[in-house]
Amino acid sequence: MVKFIQLLKNPFVPAALVLSAVFYSGLVKPSENKKFRSLIPENRISFLRAKITSNPSPCFSRKFYQFSAEPYVTGSSEKFISSADGTVKILIDRKEAEALYPGKLFSYSSGKGLLLEKGLKVRLEGKFTNENSFFMAEQISEEKADSSFSGRINRMRGNCRLIFKRLMYSWGKAGALVLSLISGSREYLEEGIEEDFKNAGLSHVLALSGMHLSFFALLSGTAGITILGKKASFYFKLSGIIFFVWFAGLSPSLYRALLCSLLSLFLGKICSSPPDFTEILCASFVIHSATKPEDLFSPAFMLSYSALLGIMIFGDAAGKKLSVFLPQKAASALGSSFGAQTASSGITARLFGSVTPAGVLSGTVISPLISFFLFLSTAATVLCLIFPSLSGLSGSVLNILYSVIVVIVRIFALVPSVHFP
C-alpha cells in the first residue's frame, strides 16, 4: 500500500489508471484516425495508389496474403480520381506475395516479382469486398521509385529482410523459427507449431515483444562495452534497439517494448537512481495511447501491458515465497511467469475463451532456451554473412536445439486448457 501511494505521486501513474478506466469501461472510444476516407464510394473504386504499412502475412488457410496500406490516391473505372487517407486491409494472391520468397510454390528462380515490404509504394488494381472491407488486389505493380531519404531506407530494409529470409530458409525448420522471432514472418514455420506454442501458453514467444528487444539491447550493449568500454554501452544499446525495431516492424507489443526500453535507457542515464519500472510502464501506456490509439483494443496491446503489470504486482511477491523451496533464479523466473499469467488470464479468457495453466511453468522453462537459441542464431547469422560456407554447419547445430525446444513445447501443449463458455 505504501509503495502504491508513492507511485501515485508520479503523474503518469494516475494518468494511466484514468485512461484505462475511461477507455475500457466504454465511456470513451479511441478516435478512428486511421479509418479509410475517399470521395469515391468503395464499391466504385477500381485502383489504389498506396504505401504499405505492414509486412504481408498468410491468411485464409494460406491461400492469400494480407497487409495494411495507406492509400493516397484512389480511382474508378469511370476515370474519376480522388485523394484518400486512412488505412485499408489488402488481400493478394499467393503467387504475387511469394514471387521472391525462397522455396515457395510460386517462387520465381529468375528473381522476377515485386518486393512487398513495409514503407514501399505500390499501385493496386481490384475492388473492395463486401466483408471486412478488404481490398482484393487483382494486379499489383510498383509505384515510381521513391527517391526520398525515407524511401531509400524503406527499400534497403525490404532488401535486407529478403536476404535474411533466404539465409533462414537454408537452415530449414530452425531458420523458420529464427525468422519468426527476429522479423515476425511466420510463413515458414512447420505446420502445427503455432498451435503447439499457443496450447502450451507460449504464444508470446512467437510474438515480437520485449523479450526479443531486451535480448538485442543486452547483446549490443555488451558488444559496446567489449569494443569501446563502458561509456559506449548506452549508444550501442540505443543503436541495437532502434535497428531491431526498424528491421522487425512496429507491432503493438513491440511498440510498448520500444517505449519502455527508451524510457529506461534515457532515465537511467539522467537520473541518479534507477527509475521504478511500474512508473515507466504507466508512462509508456500514456504515450502509447496518445500516439497510437488504434492499438488500445488489440490483443497484443492488452496482453503485453497486463502481463508486465502482473509481473510488477504479483511476480516479486510470488518469487519471494517460492525462494523458500527453490533456488533464487528459478524462484524469480517462476514468480514472474506466475504474475504475467495471473494478470493476463482474464483478458485471455475474454478474447480466446480459454486459459492455459501450463503457461506458468512452460514460460519458465522455454524462455531461457529461446534466449540461448537467439544468441546462437545471431552469432551464426554474422558468421554466415562473413563465411557463407559455414551455413550448413550452423543450420545443423541450430536444428538440434530447435528439436529440443519443440519436444518440450509439445509436452506442455498436452496439458489441457481451461475453457469458458
C-alpha positions in Angstrom: 0.0 0.0 0.0 2.9 2.4 0.9 4.5 1.7 -2.5 1.2 2.3 -4.3 0.8 5.7 -2.6 4.3 6.6 -3.6 3.7 5.6 -7.2 0.6 7.9 -7.3 3.0 10.8 -6.8 4.2 10.2 -10.4 1.7 11.9 -12.7 1.9 9.1 -15.3 0.6 6.5 -12.8 -2.8 8.2 -12.1 -3.0 9.2 -15.8 -2.6 5.6 -16.8 -5.3 4.5 -14.3 -7.7 7.1 -15.5 -7.1 6.4 -19.2 -7.6 2.7 -18.8 -10.8 3.2 -16.8 -12.2 5.6 -19.3 -11.4 3.6 -22.4 -12.0 0.0 -21.2 -15.3 1.0 -19.4 -16.6 2.1 -22.8 -17.2 5.7 -21.7 -14.9 7.0 -24.5 -13.9 5.2 -27.7 -10.5 6.0 -29.2 -10.7 8.0 -32.4 -10.6 6.0 -35.6 -8.0 8.3 -37.1 -6.9 5.5 -39.5 -10.4 5.0 -41.0 -10.3 4.9 -44.8 -11.7 8.0 -46.4 -12.1 8.9 -50.1 -14.5 11.0 -52.2 -15.2 7.9 -54.4 -17.5 5.3 -52.8 -15.8 2.0 -52.0 -18.0 0.0 -54.5 -16.8 2.2 -57.4 -13.1 2.2 -56.6 -11.0 0.1 -59.1 -7.5 1.1 -58.1 -5.4 2.5 -55.2 -2.0 4.1 -55.0 -0.8 3.3 -51.5 2.1 3.0 -49.1 2.4 -0.4 -47.5 2.3 -0.1 -43.6 2.7 -3.8 -42.5 4.5 -6.8 -43.8 2.4 -9.4 -45.7 1.3 -12.4 -43.7 -0.6 -15.6 -44.8 -4.3 -15.8 -44.2 -7.4 -17.8 -45.1 -5.6 -21.2 -45.0 -2.5 -19.6 -46.7 -4.4 -19.1 -49.9 -3.9 -15.4 -49.7 -1.6 -12.9 -48.0 -2.8 -9.7 -46.3 -1.2 -6.5 -45.3 -2.2 -2.9 -44.4 -1.7 0.1 -46.7 -2.4 3.8 -46.6 -3.9 5.0 -49.9 -3.1 8.5 -51.0 -4.9 8.3 -54.4 -8.0 6.3 -55.4 -9.6 5.9 -58.8 -12.6 4.3 -60.5 -13.2 2.7 -63.9 -15.2 5.8 -64.8 -11.9 7.7 -64.8 -12.7 9.5 -61.5 -9.7 10.2 -59.3 -9.6 11.3 -55.7 -7.1 11.8 -52.9 -7.5 9.4 -49.9 -6.2 8.8 -46.4 -6.6 6.2 -43.6 -5.8 2.5 -43.7 -7.1 -0.3 -45.9 -6.6 -4.1 -45.5 -5.2 -5.6 -48.7 -5.7 -9.2 -49.9 -3.3 -10.5 -52.6 -3.0 -13.9 -54.2 -0.2 -16.2 -53.0 1.6 -16.1 -56.3 2.1 -12.3 -56.0 3.3 -12.4 -52.4 5.6 -15.5 -52.8 7.3 -14.5 -56.0 10.6 -13.5 -54.3 10.3 -15.9 -51.3 12.7 -18.9 -51.5 11.2 -22.4 -51.6 7.6 -21.4 -52.0 5.3 -22.8 -54.6 5.1 -19.7 -56.7 8.7 -18.6 -56.2 10.5 -17.4 -59.4 14.0 -18.6 -59.7 14.7 -15.8 -62.2 14.2 -13.2 -59.5 11.0 -11.8 -61.0 8.4 -10.5 -58.7 7.6 -7.4 -56.7 9.2 -6.6 -53.3 6.3 -6.2 -50.9 7.6 -4.7 -47.7 6.6 -2.1 -45.2 7.2 1.5 -46.4 7.2 0.8 -50.1 4.7 2.3 -52.5 2.5 0.3 -54.9 -0.4 0.6 -57.3 -3.2 -1.9 -56.6 -6.0 -2.7 -59.1 -9.0 -4.6 -57.9 -12.1 -4.0 -55.8 -13.4 -3.8 -52.3 -15.0 -7.0 -50.9 -18.4 -6.8 -49.1 -17.0 -8.4 -46.0 -14.4 -6.8 -43.6 -13.7 -4.0 -46.2 -10.7 -5.9 -47.7 -9.4 -4.5 -51.0 -8.9 -7.6 -53.2 -5.9 -6.7 -55.4 -6.1 -8.5 -58.8 -3.0 -6.7 -60.1 -0.2 -5.1 -58.3 2.7 -3.0 -59.6 5.5 -0.8 -58.2 4.9 2.9 -58.0 7.6 5.2 -59.3 10.7 4.8 -57.2 10.7 7.0 -54.1 14.0 8.9 -54.2 13.5 10.5 -50.8 15.7 9.5 -47.8 12.9 7.6 -46.1 12.0 5.8 -49.4 15.6 4.6 -49.9 15.7 3.5 -46.3 12.5 1.5 -46.7 13.8 -0.2 -49.8 17.0 -1.1 -48.1 15.0 -2.6 -45.2 12.9 -4.6 -47.6 16.0 -6.0 -49.4 17.7 -6.8 -46.1 14.7 -8.7 -44.9 14.6 -10.7 -48.2 18.3 -11.6 -47.9 17.8 -12.6 -44.3 14.7 -14.7 -45.3 16.8 -16.6 -47.9 19.5 -17.4 -45.3 16.9 -18.6 -42.8 15.3 -20.8 -45.5 18.6 -22.6 -45.9 18.5 -23.5 -42.2 15.2 -25.4 -42.5 12.9 -25.6 -39.5 15.3 -23.8 -37.2 15.6 -21.0 -39.6 11.9 -20.7 -39.8 11.8 -20.2 -36.0 14.6 -17.6 -36.2 12.7 -15.8 -38.9 9.6 -15.6 -36.7 11.5 -14.4 -33.7 13.5 -11.7 -35.4 11.4 -10.5 -38.3 7.9 -11.5 -37.3 7.5 -13.6 -40.6 5.8 -16.9 -39.8 5.2 -18.3 -43.3 8.0 -20.9 -43.0 7.0 -22.4 -39.6 6.3 -26.1 -39.7 2.6 -26.9 -39.7 1.0 -27.0 -36.3 3.9 -25.4 -34.4 2.0 -22.1 -33.8 -0.9 -24.1 -32.3 1.5 -26.1 -30.1 3.0 -22.8 -28.8 -0.5 -21.5 -28.2 -1.6 -24.7 -26.3 1.5 -24.6 -24.2 0.8 -21.0 -23.2 3.7 -19.7 -25.2 2.1 -17.5 -27.9 4.1 -14.5 -26.6 7.3 -16.3 -27.5 6.5 -16.1 -31.2 5.2 -12.5 -31.0 7.7 -9.7 -31.3 7.9 -8.3 -27.8 10.1 -7.0 -25.0 11.9 -10.3 -24.6 13.3 -10.1 -28.1 14.1 -6.4 -27.9 15.8 -6.8 -24.5 17.9 -9.6 -25.9 19.2 -7.4 -28.7 19.7 -4.4 -26.4 21.7 -6.6 -24.0 23.7 -8.1 -26.9 24.6 -4.7 -28.4 25.3 -3.2 -25.0 27.7 -6.0 -24.2 29.4 -5.5 -27.6 29.8 -1.8 -26.9 31.5 -2.5 -23.5 33.8 -5.1 -25.1 34.8 -2.9 -28.1 34.9 0.7 -26.7 34.4 0.4 -22.9 31.5 1.0 -20.5 30.8 4.6 -21.7 29.9 3.2 -25.2 27.3 0.8 -23.8 24.5 3.4 -23.9 24.9 4.2 -27.5 25.3 0.6 -28.6 22.1 -0.3 -26.7 20.3 2.6 -28.3 21.5 1.5 -31.7 20.6 -2.1 -31.2 17.0 -1.2 -30.0 16.4 1.2 -33.0 17.9 -1.3 -35.5 15.8 -4.2 -34.2 12.5 -2.2 -34.3 13.3 -0.9 -37.8 14.1 -4.3 -39.1 11.2 -6.2 -37.4 8.4 -3.7 -37.8 6.3 -1.9 -35.2 3.6 -4.2 -33.8 1.7 -3.0 -30.7 3.7 -5.2 -28.3 7.0 -4.2 -29.9 6.0 -0.5 -29.7 5.3 -1.0 -26.0 8.7 -2.6 -25.6 10.4 0.2 -27.6 8.8 2.9 -25.4 9.7 1.1 -22.1 13.3 0.5 -23.4 13.9 4.1 -24.4 12.4 5.5 -21.2 14.5 3.1 -19.1 17.6 3.9 -21.1 17.3 7.7 -21.0 16.0 8.0 -17.5 18.8 5.7 -16.3 21.3 8.0 -18.0 20.0 11.2 -16.5 18.6 10.1 -13.1 20.8 9.4 -10.0 18.8 6.3 -9.1 17.2 3.7 -11.4 13.5 4.6 -12.1 10.7 2.3 -10.9 9.6 0.1 -13.8 5.9 0.4 -12.8 6.2 4.2 -13.4 7.9 3.5 -16.8 5.2 1.1 -17.8 2.5 3.7 -16.9 4.3 6.4 -18.8 4.6 4.1 -21.8 0.9 3.3 -21.6 0.0 7.1 -21.7 2.4 7.8 -24.6 1.2 4.7 -26.5 -2.4 5.6 -26.0 -1.8 9.2 -27.2 0.3 8.3 -30.3 -1.4 5.1 -31.4 -4.9 5.0 -30.0 -5.9 2.4 -32.6 -3.8 -0.2 -30.7 -5.8 0.1 -27.5 -8.1 -2.8 -28.1 -5.7 -5.1 -30.0 -5.0 -8.3 -28.1 -1.2 -7.7 -28.4 -1.6 -4.3 -26.6 -3.8 -5.6 -23.8 -1.8 -8.8 -23.1 1.5 -7.0 -23.3 0.7 -4.4 -20.7 -1.3 -6.7 -18.4 1.4 -9.3 -18.4 4.1 -6.8 -17.4 1.8 -5.2 -14.8 1.2 -8.7 -13.4 5.0 -9.2 -13.0 5.3 -5.9 -11.2 2.4 -6.6 -8.8 2.5 -10.4 -8.3 5.8 -11.5 -9.6 8.2 -10.3 -6.9 5.9 -11.5 -4.1 5.5 -14.9 -5.6 9.2 -15.1 -6.2 10.0 -14.4 -2.6 7.5 -17.1 -1.5 9.0 -19.7 -3.9 12.6 -18.9 -2.9 12.0 -20.8 0.3 11.8 -24.0 -1.7 13.7 -23.2 -4.9 17.0 -21.6 -5.9 16.7 -17.8 -6.2 16.9 -17.6 -10.0 14.4 -20.4 -10.6 12.0 -18.8 -8.0 12.3 -15.4 -9.6 11.6 -16.7 -13.1 8.7 -18.8 -11.9 7.3 -15.9 -9.9 7.5 -13.6 -12.9 5.7 -16.2 -15.1 3.0 -16.7 -12.5 2.5 -12.9 -12.3 2.2 -12.5 -16.0 -0.2 -15.4 -16.4 -2.4 -14.2 -13.5 -2.8 -10.7 -14.7 -3.4 -11.6 -18.3 -5.7 -14.6 -17.7 -8.9 -12.5 -17.6 -8.1 -10.9 -20.9 -7.1 -14.3 -22.4 -10.3 -15.9 -21.3 -12.4 -12.9 -22.6 -10.6 -12.9 -26.0 -10.0 -16.6 -26.7 -12.4 -18.4 -24.4 -9.7 -20.3 -22.6 -6.8 -20.1 -20.2 -3.6 -22.3 -20.4 -2.4 -23.2 -16.8 0.7 -24.8 -18.3 1.9 -21.4 -19.3 3.2 -20.6 -15.8 5.8 -23.5 -15.9 6.3 -23.6 -19.7 7.4 -20.0 -19.9 9.9 -20.5 -17.1 11.5 -23.5 -19.0 11.3 -22.3 -22.6 12.3 -18.6 -22.2 16.0 -19.4 -21.3 16.1 -21.9 -24.2 14.7 -19.3 -26.6 17.2 -16.7 -25.4 20.1 -19.2 -25.9 18.6 -20.1 -29.3 18.5 -16.4 -30.3 22.1 -15.9 -29.2 23.4 -18.8 -31.2 21.3 -17.8 -34.3 22.5 -14.2 -34.1 26.2 -15.3 -33.9 25.6 -17.9 -36.7 24.0 -15.2 -38.9 27.0 -12.9 -38.6 29.4 -15.8 -39.2 27.5 -17.0 -42.3 27.4 -13.5 -43.8 31.2 -13.3 -43.5 31.9 -17.0 -44.3 29.0 -18.4 -46.3 30.5 -21.9 -46.3 29.5 -22.2 -42.6 25.8 -22.0 -43.4 25.3 -25.8 -43.5 27.1 -26.4 -40.1 25.3 -23.6 -38.4 21.9 -24.9 -39.6 22.7 -28.4 -38.3 23.6 -27.1 -34.8 20.6 -24.8 -34.6 18.2 -27.6 -35.8 19.4 -29.8 -32.9 18.5 -27.1 -30.4 15.2 -26.4 -32.3 14.3 -30.1 -31.9 14.8 -29.9 -28.2 12.6 -26.8 -27.9 9.8 -28.3 -30.0 9.7 -31.5 -27.9 9.4 -29.6 -24.7 6.8 -27.3 -26.2 4.7 -30.2 -27.4 4.9 -31.9 -23.9 3.5 -28.7 -22.3 0.9 -28.5 -25.1 -0.6 -31.8 -23.9 -1.7 -30.1 -20.6 -5.5 -29.4 -21.1 -6.6 -25.8 -21.2 -9.4 -24.4 -19.1 -12.3 -23.4 -21.4 -15.0 -20.8 -20.7 -18.5 -20.7 -22.3 
